Amino acid sequence: MARTRPAPAPSSPSVAVDDDLLAFLDASPTPYHAVEQVRARLVAAGFSPLDERAPWSLQPGGRHVVVRNGSSVAALRVGTKPPAEAGFRLVGAHTDSPNLRLKPRPGLASVGHLLLDVEVYGSPILATWTDRDLSVAGRVTVERRGRLETRLVDLVRPVARISNVAIHLNRGVNEDGLKLDKHRHLGPTLGLLGSGEDATTAVLEAVGRAADADAAAVRGFDLALYDTAKAAYVGRAGELVASARLDNLASCHAALTAIVAAPTAESTAVALLFDHEEVGSETAEGAAGAWTADLLGRVADAFPAPGGLPRAVALSLLVSADMAHAVHPNAPEKHDGVHAPRLNGGPVVKTNASRRYGTDGETGAFFRSVCRAEGVAWQEFVTRADLACGSTIGPLVAAGVGVRTVDVGNPMLSMHSVREVCGRADAAAMTAVLRRVFAASDPLPWARP
């Protein structure tokens, strides 16, 4: 049984952004795999790792990567001027997606079936997880010779399935909708249980095998289910991308590709890819935690200046990149009139008067001007006044660090479904705009003397 999937080659000028996005999505079934992909690609591009436990020695022009708890990652391009003089150009995104995760005692028995005992992570559209070929991936901590070791695992092949009740036994399903109890109806079948087998032991044996260890050596794990269908081009001319985890790995890929391609500038460029956005971000590796301020503070402190970090923040911008709601062809009324983004229509600037998004008039104007300079069309999104507005990492980082923020994202359909859809051309467009942001080609209005 395969444990991990091979990593695609790092991005290169000969690999189209859209093709590379598909490879990145397929290789990243969990935040842990996504961060390992990002780390490996950055190292291959000449970014050297920084250890949070050690002192840092940073030099102008240096390129570095920092990983927090295996599921959040930051890429740094140190500017030619100190942050207190030139500020930061920040792009933030998140590595996690809604899914189903295994509980500590992960096995259940039911009428001869071996079920996985799962908990809902975030807010997935649960009905889309039924009748899908599912696998398991994440990380497992095992004990070897008295020491704990943590390993990435991925079963790769389909091993589980949440079966629907037949329509003959649920006659109203098409009229009333599929109603799933999160506690009782989501146990995926891992197989049939043998006579006398213990369900939890059986699952732990499978987990242990994936980590090259006995079940008795397993001490903990962070494991999730995922749909094994590959990312693909769909549509009459292949103009759309269908995949799991587009929200928000598509934005992570754009930020990663952009910072690798961006030249060194006076400002320090930072790509911040956080875990746990889907559950509120209030964790050690989340956007609402202390990590952003600590990380930027360490960079500012490497170039001592009076008022270092606060001065740097006053000269900075955060582009919070999270996927946006495209207008739905079967439900256009869900959008606010002229604020209805379309697939392949370009990046979306997201605005909310109650500041559920971090965009204000100036930051939105700056992002639009960058799009114009790159020859990229842009779109606008405002949630209908009678619908609740979601949020992103943007307001969290803005409040925690004090940095000016614009919320943007590429338009998509089926957000939070097990499989989502976005525009193929939008990937390259967003990447080009973020590269220009990192390159500091355009001065920030509030950073001028």
N, C-alpha and C positions, 0 to 999 in steps of 0.2 A: 504494500500500500504506500503510495507516494506521500511524502510528508510536506514538501514544499514545492512551489512551482519555480521554474527557471526564470531568472530576471531578464527582462529585455535589455538590449544594448542601450547605453546612455544615449540621450538625444544627440543628434549631429545635424549639420546643415542639410544632409542628404535625406533625412527622415522628415516627412511632412508632419506638421503639428497634429493634424487630425489622426494620422496613422499611429503616431507615437502615443497620443491620448488613449487609443484603444488598448495598446499594449500595457500602458500604465494601469488602466482600470482593471484589466484581467489579472495583473500581478498583485493587486491590492485588495484582497477580500476583507481585510480588517484594517483598522488604524495602525496596528503594529506592522503589518506588511507594507502599508503605504509609506510609513516613516522609514522603514528599511529601504524601500525603493528610492525615496528622496535622498537619504543619506548616501547610498551607494552611487547614485548619479552625481551628486555634488562632489564626492571624493574623486570620482573618475574625471570630473571637470576641473580638478585642482583645488577644491575647497578642503582645508585641513580641519580635522576634528578638534573641538575644544571640550575639555572635561570640566564640568561645573564644580568638581571637588578641588580643582587645582587653580593656582594663580594664572591669569591670562596675560600674555604679552602680545599686544596688538600693534601693528604698524600700518601706516597709510598704504592703501592698496591691497591689504591682506584680505584673503577670502577664507571663510570659516563656516563650519556647521556645528550646531549644538543640538543634542537630543535630550528630551526630558521624559523620563519614565517610558521610553520605547514607543510612545504614541503621539508625542508632540515634537516638532522640530523647527529650528530656526536656521536660516542661511544668512550670512553676513558678507557684504562687500564693504570694507572699511574705506571711508572717503579720504581724499587727499587733504582735506581740512578737518580740524577737530569738530566733533559734533556740536560743541558750544558755538561754533562759528558758522557751520553749514547745515546743521540739523540732520534729521533722518528722513528717508523716503521709505515708508513702511507699506507692505501689502500683507493683509491678514486673510486667512481662510481656515477651514476646519477639516480635519481628517476623518471624523466619525460620520456614520449614517444610521438611521433607525434600523433596528433588526431584532432578532431573537437571540438571547444569550443563555448559556447553560448555567444552572444553579450549582452550588458547591456539591450537593449530592445529586448527580445529574441523571439518575435512572429511575424510571417508573415501569411498573408492570400493569398491563390491562388486557384482559381476555386473550392471553397468549402472545401479545405484542410487547416488544421492548421499546419503550418510549423515552425520548429525551425530555427531562424536566427543564422547561425554559422560562425565562422572564423577559418581558417586553422592555426593550431599550428605546427610549425616545418615543416618537409618535408615528410608527409605520402604518400604512394602509393594510390592515391585517388580512383582508380578504385576498390580497394579491400574493400572499405567501402560501396559499393553499394550492395543492396539485402542481407543485413545482419540484424539480429535482434539486435537492439541497445537499450541501456539504458542510463541513465544519472546519474552521480555521481560527487561529489566534496564537496564544502563547501558553506554555505549560512550564511550571516550576517543579523540578524533581530533585530528590536528594541522592547524591552520589558520594560515597566515601565520606559522609558526614558534612558535605557541603551542598548548598542549594544552587542549582543551575536552572536558568530560564532559557527556553528555546522556542523559536517560531515553529508552528506546525500548520499544515494544510493537508487535509485528506484528499483534496483535489476532485476525486470522483464523486458522483452522487451516492450518498449513503442514507439519506433520510427524506421523508415526505409527509406532509400534513394533508391527509385525504379529506375531501369534501364528503358530506353525507349525500347519498344518491337522491335525485329529485323525487323519486318514488316515495322516499321517506321524509321528504321536506318539501311538500308540494307548493308552499308559498314562497320559496326562495327567490324566484324571479320577480314577484310582485312586492314582497316585503323587504328584500335585500338579505344578504348573508350576515347574520348576527353571530359574532363569535365572542364567547366569554374568555377573557384573557387567561383565566386560571384553569378552565376546564377543557377548552377546545383547541389548544395550540400545541399539544404534545406531538412532535414528529415521530413517526415510526422509524426506528433504527434497524428493525428486523424482527424476527420472531424469537420469542424467548424459549430456551430449552427447558426441559423438565428439571426442576430443582435449581435453576440458575437464579442468582440474585441480580436484580436489575441494575443497581448502582455499581456493583462489582463488574458487571458485564460492560458497562459504559466506560468505567475507569480503565479496564483492560484495553479497550480501543484507544483511549486517550494516551495511555502509557506506551502502546506500540508506536503511535505517531511520534512520540518523543524519544524512541529507542530506550524505553525503561519499562520495568514491571509496574503493574497497577499499584503495588504496595509502596513504590518510590514516589508516586505522585503526591505532591504537597499542596498544590494550588494551580489554578488556571484561570485564564480570561479567554473564553472560547465563545464563538458566535456561529450562527448558521448563515449561509449565503446561497444565493441562486447560482447554479453552476453554468447557466447559459452565458456564452461569451458576448462581449461587446461587439456590436455589428453596425454597419451602415444599412439603413433602411430607407424606404421611399422610392418613388418612381425612378429617380436618378441617383439614388444613394446619397441624398442631400441631408439626411438626418442621421443622428447617432442614437442607438438604443443600447442601454447598459444599466446594470445595477450601479448604485453609488455615485451617479453623476453629481448629486448633491451630497458632498461638495468636493469630490475628488477632481472634478473638471476644473474648479478654481485653483485647487492645489497644484495641478499640472501646469496651469497657465502661469502661476506665480513662480514655480520652479523653473520652467523653461525660460521665463523672462529674466530672472536674476542670473541664470547661467549665461545668457546671451548679452546682458547689459554691460557696457563698459564701466570702468571705474570712474567715479565722478567726485566732485567736491563733497557732496552729501554722502552719508553712510546709508547704503541700501540694506534693508532687512526684510526677508520673507518669513512670516510667522504663521506656522500651520499648527493649529491647536486641536486637541482632542476635547470631547465632552460638550461641544456646542449644543448638541441635540438634547441634552439634559440640564442645561442651565449654565454650564461653564464654571461653576463654583468648585473647582478642584485645583490641586497643586499644578496640574499641567493645562488647566483651562484658561480661557481668556479673561475670566473674572478673578483669577488668582493673582499672586504677586509676581509671576514669572516675567511678564512683559517689562514691568518697571525695574525688576532686578537685572534683567538682561541688558536693557538699554543703559541702566546705571553703570554696569560694569564696562560697557563700551565707552561711555562718556568719561568714566574715571581713568581710563587708559590714556587720556589726553587731558590732564588736569587743567582746569580753568575755573575762575570764580563763578559760582552758580551753575556749574556744568550741566546737569540733566535738565533742570527747568529752562535754562537758556536754549538747550538743544530742542526741547519739546516745542518751544514757541516758534521754532523755525522749521517745524516738521509737518508731515501729512501722513495719515493712515488711509489707504484704500482698502476698505473692508469688502472683500470679494466673496459673495455667496450667490448661489443660483437664484434666478428671478422667475416669477410666474408669467409664462407666455399666455396670451389669450387662447382660450380653449375653443376649438371649432364647434363643439356641441354645446357649449355653455358660454357664449360671448358676453352674456348679461352679467357674469360674475366679475367683470372688469369695469373700471371707471372710464367710460367713454373714450376719450382721446389718450388715456394712459393705459394702453393695451399693447404690450410688446409682442412682437411676432418672431418666430423662429427664423434664424439667419438674417435678422434685422439689425444685428450689432449689439454691443453692450448696453445694459439698462442702468440708468441712474435711478436709485430708489429714494423716495422722499416721503416723510411722514411728519405732519405738524406736531405730533406729540413726541417726536424724536425717538420712535421705535427704530428708526434708521438714523445714522449719524450725519446725514447730508444736511448742509445749510446752503444758502445762496452762493456764498463764495466757493466752498469746496466743490459743489456741483458744477459751478461755472468753470473751475479749473479743470475738472475731469473732462467736461465737454470740449474745452479748448485743446486738450491733449488728443482727444479723438479726432478733432478737426485737423490738427497738425499731422496726424498719421493717415489721414484720408479714410477714417473709419466712421461709418454712420453710428449714431447712438439713439437710444430710445428712453422713454420715461415710464416709471411705474409709481402709481399712488393707489393704495388700497381703497376700495369703495368705502364711503363713510359709514355704511351700515354693516360692515364686516370688520371683525377684529384683525388688526395688523400684527403679523409676526415680527420677529426681530433677528438680530445677527450679533456677531462679536463686536461690531462697530461701536455701538453705544457703550458696551462694557469696557473696551480698551480706552475709549475716549474719556469715560468717567474716571477710570483707574489711573491713567497716566496724564490726562489733560491734553491729548493731542487732537488737533483738528482732523475731522474724519469725513469721508464720503463713502456711502454705501452703494455698491454696484454689483452686477452679476449678469451672466448670460441667461437668456430666457429658456425655459424648459417646460415640458408637460409631464404629468404623472409624478409630481414631486412627492416623495416619501412612499412611492410604490416600490415593490421589490425590483421593478425594472422601469427605468425612466427614459425620457426622450429629449434631445436637444438638437440644435442646428449644427451641422458639420462645419460650416464656414465661420460660425461664431467663435470657435476655439482659437483659430489663428488671429482673429480680430482682437479678442481680449488679450492674447499674449503680446501682440504688437504694442497695444496701449500700455500694458503694465511694464514692458521693457522700457518704453519712453519715460514712464514715471520713475523707474529705478535710475535711469540714465541722467535724471535731473536736467533734461534738455530744456525744460520750461520752468522759469522761476515761480515760486509760490508768491501770490500777491501779498500775503501777510509777512513774508520773510524779507521783503525789500527794505532798505534803510529808510 
